[in-house]
Amino acid sequence: MPRMSAFNSPLLLGFENFERVLDRASKASAEGYPPYNIEQTSEYGLRITLAVAGFTMAELSVTVEDNELVVRGQNADDDSHRVFIHRGIAARQFQRSFVLAEGIEVTGAGMDNGLLHVDLERIVPEPDVRTIKIENAAPDKKKKRPTTIDVG
C-alpha cells in the first residue's frame, strides 16, 4: 500500500525536498547504533559525539552530502580467528546521518578515547544594510513639453 503524504495537496507545490528531508530524519532516528550525544558548545556552536569504540580513525569517515552529515564506520578487523565467550562491544559497520539546517557548517572532527567528536557552527550572516538616497520626485516645471508640428 502506498504511503500517503501530507504534501500531496495542490496548495503545497514545491515541498518535495522538504518531504525527503523529513523521511531521512525519521529513518535516521529509528537506528540505535552507534549511540550519540548532541551538545551546545557556544552560542552558535554544536558538537555531535558518537561512541565508536573499536574503530580506528582510518575506519571512520565523515562527509556532508546535500545538507546531511553522514558518519560511516567500516571495521576492518577479521574476528573469524577469535572465540568470544561474550561479545558486548558492537563491531559492525554503521552509517549514521544527521540532517543539517541551512547555515550549519561542519568545522572539524576529532577522535578521543573511543569518542568521535564532530563540531558544527551556525553561520549567522552579517546584515546587509544599504542606505538609499532619497531624491525629490516632484515634477520639474522648467522642462519643456515637446511641441507638435502640424504638417498639412
N, C-alpha and C positions, 0 to 999 in steps of 0.2 A: 504494500500500500504506500503510495507516495506521501511524503511528509508535507503537511500544509505549512505555508509560510505566512508570517504576519505581514510580509512585504508584497503580497500579491495584489494589493489594492491598486487600481489605476491612478490613485491620488499620490502614490509613493514611487514615482518613477525615478530611477537613478540610484536607488538604495541597495542595489545588488551587492556592491562591495561591502557595505556595512553588514549585510546578512552573512557574507563569507567570513568576516572578522568575528562575528558572534558565534558562528559554527566552530571556528578554530578555537576560540576561547572555551567553549563548552567541552570540546574534545580534550583539550589540554587539562582542564580541571578534573576530568574523570581519571587521569593517570595518577598513580601514587608514588612512582619511583623516578628519580631519587627525591627524597624529601627536601624541602627548601624553605627559606625564610625570605621575606622582603622587609627591609627596614629603611626608614628615612634617616639619612646621614647628615643632612643640612637642609636649609630652606628649599633648595632646588635639587638636592642630591638624593639618590636612592641606591640601595645595594641589594642585589639578589645573591643569596648564599645557598649553594647546593651541597648536600652531603654526598661526596663522591669517593668514599673510602675504597681503596683497592684499585683506583685508576691513577695512572701517571699523567703528567701534562701532555705527553705525546699521544695518549689515547683519548684525549678530550678535544673537542672543537667548539668554538663559539662563533656564530655567524649571525648577521642581520639580513633577513630576506623579506622584502616587501613589508616593512614596519613590523616585523616579527623577529624577536630574538630567539634563536634556536641553539640549544646546547645539546651536543651529542657525545656519547661515550661508547667506545668500542674497545672492550677488554681483549688484549692480545694474548693473555696467559692461556696456556693449554693445561687444563687441570685433569686431563684424562689419566695421568700417571699418579695422581694423588687420591688417597682414600679418605673421605670425610666421615667422621662419626656423626657430626652435626655441622650443618652448613647454614649459618645465620647471616653471613655477610653476603649480600647480593653482589654478583659479579657479572650480571648480564648487561648486554648493550642497552642503551636507552636513548631516547630523544625527548627533551623537554622544551616546550615552546611557550613564549610569553608574548602576547600582542602588545606592541608599544603604541602609545598615543602619539599624535602629531607633536613634534617639538621635543621628543625624548631622544637623546643620543647616548650610545654606549661609549663611555670614556676609557674603559680599561677592564682587564680581568686578571685575577691572580689566584694562586693556589697556596693554601696554608693549612697544614695538619689535616689533610683529607677533606678540606672545605674549599670549594671553588667560589670565589667572590667575583661578581660582575657588577661594576659600578656604572650607574646611569646618571644623567643630568638633564633636567628640564631646561631647555634653552628659552629664555624669555627675550623676545626681540625688543630692541630699543624702539620706543615710539617714534614714528616718522612725523615730525611736526614741521609744517611749512607755513610761512606767513604769506598770505596773498594780498597784494597791494589793491586797495580799493580805489577805483578811479571814478571820476564824475561821469555819470551816464546820461546827463541832461543833454537834450538835443542842442547842437551848435547852431545858433541863429545866424552866424556870419556866412555859413555855407550857402552858396547859390544853387538854386534848383536849375537843372538843365532846361533850356528853353526849346520849344518845338518850332520848327520852321515849316510854314505852310507852302508846299510846292503845288503850284497849280495852274 
